[in-house]
Amino acid sequence: MDDFRLIADRLAADIASGRLRPGDRLPAQRRFARDHGIAGSTAARVYGELVRRGLVVGEVGRGTFVRAGRARPEPALADPANAPVDLELNFPVLPEQSAALAESIAGLLRPDTLTAALLPTTPAGTAEVRAACAAALGRGGWQPDPERILFAGNGRQAIAAALSAVAGVGERVGVEALTYPVVKAVAGRLGITLVPIEMDADGLLPGALRAVHAATPLRAVYLQPAVHNPLGVTMPAARRAELADALSELDLLAVEDAVNAFLRADLPPLCSLAPDRVTLLDSLSKRLAPGLSLGFVLPPAALAGRVAAALRSGGWVPQRFALEVAGRCAADGTLAGIEAAKRRDARARQELRAEALAGFTVRADPASYHCWWELPDPWRAETFVAAAARQGIAVSPAAAFTVGAGHAPNAVRLAMSGPPPERLRAALDTLAGLARTTAEDAGLE
């Protein structure tokens, strides 16, 4: 019998070649198993592998669809290069930022400084870079201690190091019921069990955290208090204070993901209220540029050694060049200028979204680059994703963010940082028109 990965490879090749196109529905797993002469469990593993690779989306009972952006559709909004409109990934890049970056790092290209910037480094980086980055990471009147800062190669590695420092194999970590998909993958590789915790319009519910912990104790909790991905929720001050009290009462550690929080520079982080319990994570990719990766980890003093050891053993130590770029851009104001411009850009894009999707139920922090769209009846998320793909627009279904075996909400996330504003508006208008029709009208029923 073929290994399930080999079968998944053949399907992936069909998707890459265009034989399977965005929006195409795969056979039901029972039929797939029968047609390929394999066990039902093997078919389930094939489909699970395709989901893990990001090639398909689906839910039990609704079908599995080829995801947008992996094959070449004939998009209604195609530009001359026939490229789809990507509303799946958020990597904000402004047209003017490269010139500012080039000016800031020009000094690094001298032979003497470049030689130093290409040397190996440690998770602690250098004192100069830590001091510059501490000032840049501060917000809402809070400033971190530069001596607390450790560095990772990127934000995902920062997450992995923080989770491995607070929980071991087989231990339980609470997460918001809808969370960043990378956390699910990282926890799976670390052998950590994620436990969904109920949320409301203000974010994670402290009462729900208490109830889950009382039923079966948690080791820690991972959360995004500011500009939550995917919901766009930002936790108000009163909720952050209540949550800090709950962490102390329950003797719990927390991992605070602040990768999107630079868009709300007015709000202090949760770790400012519970510095002995909260490990703060951040990243340079969204603040500055996706190709310039650097992760920041600010653990409590008691965890610093474990986080540093995880960074070293995991091979997650940063590149010295990225460290030096971050230090220079933070020290000379380039980073702050680009962040301010991105905050203006995100608000302008939210205004476009509000106009285009007026009348629909949409949640978003007005400073965010993404929004959460609760789809109208009779649409279902996976069917809408497939219909959008046929229009050349890639969006993310709620199932991608769901933790546990519960039913995913009937919603999609729109990441709006990528397309130019005029293309974004056209894509949003197309999606709004699609939502006012039915799946049958779109040829998916």
C-alpha positions in Angstrom: 0.0 0.0 0.0 1.3 3.5 -0.9 2.4 5.7 2.0 -0.2 8.4 2.4 2.4 11.1 1.8 3.1 9.7 -1.6 -0.6 9.9 -2.5 -0.7 13.5 -1.1 2.4 14.3 -3.3 0.6 13.2 -6.4 -2.4 15.3 -5.5 -0.1 18.2 -4.7 1.4 17.8 -8.2 -2.0 17.9 -9.8 -2.7 21.2 -7.9 0.6 22.7 -8.9 0.1 21.7 -12.6 -3.4 23.1 -12.7 -5.1 19.8 -13.3 -6.9 20.5 -10.0 -7.9 24.2 -9.9 -8.8 26.6 -7.0 -12.4 25.9 -6.0 -12.5 22.3 -7.3 -14.1 19.9 -4.8 -12.2 16.7 -4.0 -14.2 13.5 -3.7 -15.6 12.5 -0.4 -13.0 10.5 1.6 -15.0 7.2 1.4 -15.2 7.5 -2.4 -11.5 8.6 -2.6 -10.5 5.5 -0.5 -12.6 3.2 -2.8 -11.3 4.7 -6.0 -7.6 4.4 -4.9 -8.0 1.0 -3.2 -6.8 2.3 0.2 -8.3 2.3 3.7 -10.6 5.0 4.9 -8.0 5.9 7.6 -5.3 6.3 4.9 -7.6 8.6 2.9 -8.2 10.7 6.0 -4.4 11.0 6.5 -4.0 12.1 2.8 -6.6 14.8 3.2 -5.1 15.9 6.5 -1.7 16.1 4.9 -3.0 18.3 2.1 -4.7 20.6 4.7 -1.4 20.8 6.6 0.4 21.9 3.5 -2.2 24.6 2.9 -3.3 23.1 -0.4 -6.9 22.4 0.5 -9.6 23.5 3.0 -12.5 21.6 4.3 -14.7 20.4 7.1 -16.4 17.1 7.8 -19.8 17.0 6.1 -19.1 20.0 3.8 -16.5 18.8 1.4 -12.9 19.6 0.7 -11.8 22.2 -1.8 -8.6 23.2 -3.5 -7.4 26.4 -2.0 -6.7 29.6 -4.0 -3.3 30.7 -5.0 -1.7 27.2 -5.6 -2.9 26.8 -9.2 -3.6 29.3 -11.9 -7.3 30.3 -12.0 -8.8 32.7 -14.5 -9.6 35.4 -12.0 -12.1 38.1 -12.6 -9.7 40.6 -11.1 -6.6 39.4 -12.9 -3.9 41.9 -13.7 -1.7 41.4 -16.8 0.4 38.8 -14.9 -2.8 36.9 -14.2 -2.1 36.9 -10.4 -4.8 36.1 -7.9 -5.7 38.7 -5.2 -4.2 37.4 -2.0 -6.4 38.1 1.0 -5.0 35.2 3.0 -1.6 36.5 4.1 -0.8 39.7 5.9 2.7 41.1 5.2 2.3 44.8 4.9 4.9 46.4 2.6 4.7 50.1 1.7 6.0 51.5 -1.6 8.2 54.1 0.2 9.7 51.9 2.8 12.6 50.4 0.8 14.1 53.9 0.3 14.0 54.6 4.0 15.5 51.2 4.8 18.3 51.6 2.2 19.3 54.9 3.8 19.2 53.5 7.3 21.4 50.5 6.6 23.8 52.0 4.1 26.5 52.2 6.8 26.3 48.4 7.2 27.7 47.9 3.7 31.1 49.3 4.5 33.6 46.4 4.7 34.4 47.0 8.4 30.8 47.1 9.6 29.7 44.4 7.2 32.4 42.0 8.6 31.0 42.5 12.1 27.4 42.2 11.0 28.2 38.8 9.5 29.6 37.2 12.6 27.7 34.7 14.6 25.6 35.8 17.6 23.7 34.5 20.6 20.0 34.8 21.7 21.0 37.8 23.8 22.4 39.7 20.8 24.3 42.8 21.8 23.7 45.5 24.4 23.4 48.2 21.7 20.8 46.3 19.8 18.9 45.4 22.9 18.7 49.0 24.0 17.5 50.3 20.6 14.9 47.5 20.3 13.6 48.0 23.9 12.8 51.6 23.0 11.0 50.5 19.8 9.0 47.7 21.6 7.6 50.1 24.2 4.0 51.2 23.9 1.2 52.8 25.9 3.7 54.2 28.4 5.4 50.9 29.0 9.0 50.2 28.2 10.7 46.8 28.5 14.0 46.2 30.4 16.6 45.8 27.6 18.3 43.0 29.7 15.1 40.9 29.3 15.2 40.8 25.5 16.2 37.7 23.7 16.2 37.3 19.9 15.0 34.5 17.6 15.3 34.0 13.9 11.7 35.0 13.3 8.3 35.3 15.1 7.4 31.6 14.6 10.7 30.5 16.3 9.9 32.9 19.1 6.6 31.2 19.6 8.2 27.8 19.6 10.9 28.8 22.1 8.3 30.4 24.4 5.9 27.4 24.3 8.7 24.9 24.8 9.9 26.9 27.9 6.5 26.9 29.6 5.1 23.5 28.7 6.5 20.0 28.1 5.3 17.0 26.1 1.8 16.0 27.0 1.1 19.2 28.9 -1.9 21.4 28.3 -1.8 25.1 27.1 -5.0 27.1 26.9 -5.6 29.2 23.8 -8.4 31.4 22.5 -11.0 29.3 20.8 -9.9 30.9 17.5 -6.2 31.4 17.2 -3.2 31.9 15.0 -2.8 28.7 12.9 1.0 28.5 13.4 0.5 28.0 17.1 -1.5 24.8 16.3 1.3 23.5 14.2 4.1 24.4 16.7 2.2 22.8 19.6 1.7 19.7 17.6 5.4 19.3 16.9 6.2 20.0 20.5 3.7 17.4 21.8 1.7 20.1 23.6 -2.1 19.8 23.8 -4.0 23.0 23.0 -7.2 23.6 24.9 -9.7 26.1 23.5 -11.0 28.8 25.9 -14.2 30.8 25.2 -14.0 34.4 24.0 -16.4 37.4 23.8 -16.2 40.7 22.0 -13.4 41.8 24.3 -11.2 38.7 24.0 -10.5 35.7 26.2 -12.9 35.3 29.2 -11.1 35.1 32.5 -14.1 33.2 33.9 -13.8 30.6 31.1 -10.0 30.3 31.8 -10.8 29.6 35.5 -13.4 26.9 34.6 -11.1 25.1 32.1 -8.2 25.2 34.5 -10.4 23.9 37.4 -11.6 21.0 35.2 -8.1 19.8 34.1 -5.1 22.0 35.1 -3.3 24.0 32.4 0.4 24.7 32.3 0.1 28.0 30.6 -2.1 30.1 28.2 -1.2 31.6 24.8 -3.2 34.7 23.8 -3.2 37.8 21.6 -4.6 40.7 23.6 -4.0 43.4 21.0 -5.3 43.1 17.4 -6.2 39.5 17.7 -5.7 37.3 14.7 -8.2 36.4 13.3 -10.9 38.1 15.2 -9.5 41.7 15.2 -10.4 42.0 18.9 -8.4 44.3 21.1 -8.7 43.6 24.8 -9.7 46.7 26.8 -7.8 47.8 29.9 -10.3 46.4 32.4 -10.2 42.9 30.8 -6.4 42.9 30.7 -6.4 43.8 34.4 -8.9 41.0 35.2 -6.9 38.5 33.2 -3.7 39.5 35.0 -5.5 38.8 38.3 -6.6 35.4 37.1 -3.1 34.4 36.1 -1.9 35.3 39.6 -4.8 33.5 41.3 -4.4 30.4 39.2 -0.5 30.4 39.3 -0.5 30.3 35.5 2.1 31.4 33.0 1.1 33.2 29.8 2.6 33.7 26.4 1.5 37.1 24.9 1.8 37.4 21.1 2.2 41.0 20.2 3.2 40.7 16.6 0.2 42.9 15.4 0.2 45.1 18.5 2.4 47.8 16.9 -0.8 48.8 15.1 -2.2 49.8 18.6 0.8 51.7 20.0 -1.5 53.4 22.5 -2.1 50.3 24.6 0.4 48.8 27.1 0.8 45.0 26.9 -0.6 42.4 29.3 3.0 41.7 30.5 3.1 45.2 32.0 0.5 44.1 34.5 2.0 40.6 35.2 5.8 40.8 34.4 6.6 37.7 36.5 4.1 35.6 34.6 3.9 36.7 31.0 6.4 36.1 28.2 6.0 38.7 25.5 6.6 37.9 21.8 7.1 40.2 18.9 8.5 40.2 15.4 10.2 42.5 12.9 8.5 41.0 9.8 5.2 42.9 10.0 6.7 46.0 11.6 9.4 46.4 9.0 9.5 43.9 6.1 8.6 40.2 5.6 12.0 39.3 4.2 13.8 40.8 7.2 12.9 38.3 9.9 13.7 38.7 13.6 11.8 37.5 16.6 11.8 39.1 20.1 11.1 37.2 23.3 10.8 39.0 26.7 10.5 36.2 29.3 10.1 36.7 33.1 13.5 36.4 34.8 12.7 32.9 36.1 12.1 31.7 32.5 15.0 33.5 30.8 17.4 30.6 31.0 14.9 28.1 29.6 13.9 30.3 26.7 17.6 31.0 25.8 18.3 27.2 26.0 15.3 26.5 23.7 16.5 29.1 21.2 20.0 27.5 21.1 18.9 23.9 21.0 16.1 24.5 18.5 18.5 26.2 16.1 16.4 29.4 16.4 19.3 31.8 17.1 19.0 35.0 15.0 21.2 36.1 12.2 23.6 38.9 13.2 22.8 40.9 10.1 19.1 41.1 10.9 20.0 42.1 14.5 22.2 45.0 13.2 19.5 46.1 10.8 16.9 46.1 13.6 19.2 48.1 15.9 20.0 50.7 13.3 16.4 51.2 12.1 15.2 51.4 15.7 17.9 53.8 16.8 17.6 56.3 13.9 13.8 56.4 13.8 13.3 54.5 10.5 11.4 51.8 12.3 9.1 54.2 14.1 8.5 56.1 10.8 7.5 52.9 8.9 5.3 51.7 11.7 3.5 55.1 11.8 2.9 54.9 8.0 1.6 51.3 8.3 -0.8 52.4 11.0 -2.2 55.1 8.6 -2.3 52.6 5.8 -4.2 50.0 7.9 -6.8 52.5 8.9 -7.3 53.6 5.3 -7.8 50.0 4.2 -10.3 49.4 7.0 -12.2 52.4 5.7 -12.3 50.8 2.2 -13.5 47.6 3.8 -16.3 49.4 5.8 -17.6 51.0 2.6 -17.4 47.8 0.5 -18.9 45.5 3.1 -21.5 47.8 4.5 -24.5 45.9 5.8 -22.6 42.8 6.6 -21.5 41.6 10.0 -17.8 42.3 10.2 -15.5 42.6 13.2 -12.2 44.4 13.1 -10.1 46.8 15.2 -10.1 50.0 13.1 -6.3 49.9 13.2 -5.9 46.3 12.0 -4.9 44.9 8.6 -7.5 42.1 8.8 -11.1 41.6 9.5 -13.5 38.8 10.5 -16.6 38.4 8.3 -19.5 36.5 9.5 -21.1 35.2 6.3 -24.8 35.7 5.6 -27.1 32.6 5.1 -27.1 30.4 3.1 -23.3 30.6 2.6 -20.9 28.3 4.3 -17.3 29.2 4.9 -15.6 26.5 2.8 -18.1 27.0 -0.1 -17.5 30.8 0.0 -13.7 30.3 -0.1 -14.1 28.1 -3.1 -16.4 30.6 -4.8 -14.0 33.4 -4.1 -11.1 31.3 -5.5 -13.0 31.0 -8.8 -13.1 34.8 -8.9 -9.3 34.8 -8.3 -9.5 35.9 -4.7 -7.9 33.9 -1.8 -9.5 34.2 1.6 -9.2 32.1 4.8 -12.0 30.0 6.3 -12.8 30.0 10.0 -11.7 26.3 10.2 -8.1 27.3 9.7 -8.2 29.1 13.1 -10.4 26.7 15.1 -8.9 24.7 18.0 -10.3 21.4 18.9 -13.0 19.3 17.3 -15.8 21.9 17.7 -17.8 23.3 14.7 -16.0 26.2 13.0 -18.0 29.5 12.8 -19.5 30.4 9.5 -17.0 33.1 8.8 -13.9 34.0 6.9 -10.8 36.2 7.6 -9.8 38.8 5.1 -6.1 39.9 5.2 -6.0 43.3 3.5 -2.4 44.4 3.5 -1.2 42.9 0.2 -3.1 44.3 -2.8 -2.8 48.0 -3.8 -5.8 50.0 -2.5 -7.6 50.1 -5.8 -7.3 46.3 -6.3 -8.3 45.7 -2.7 -11.5 47.8 -3.2 -12.3 45.9 -6.4 -11.8 42.5 -4.6 -13.9 43.6 -1.7 -16.7 44.7 -4.1 -16.5 41.4 -5.8 -16.7 39.5 -2.5 -19.7 41.6 -1.4 -21.5 40.9 -4.6 -20.7 37.2 -4.2 -22.1 37.2 -0.7 -25.4 38.6 -2.0 -25.8 35.6 -4.3 -25.9 31.9 -3.4 -23.5 28.9 -3.8 -25.8 27.6 -6.5 -25.5 30.9 -8.4 -21.7 30.5 -8.2 -21.9 27.0 -9.6 -20.8 25.2 -6.4 -24.0 23.3 -5.6 
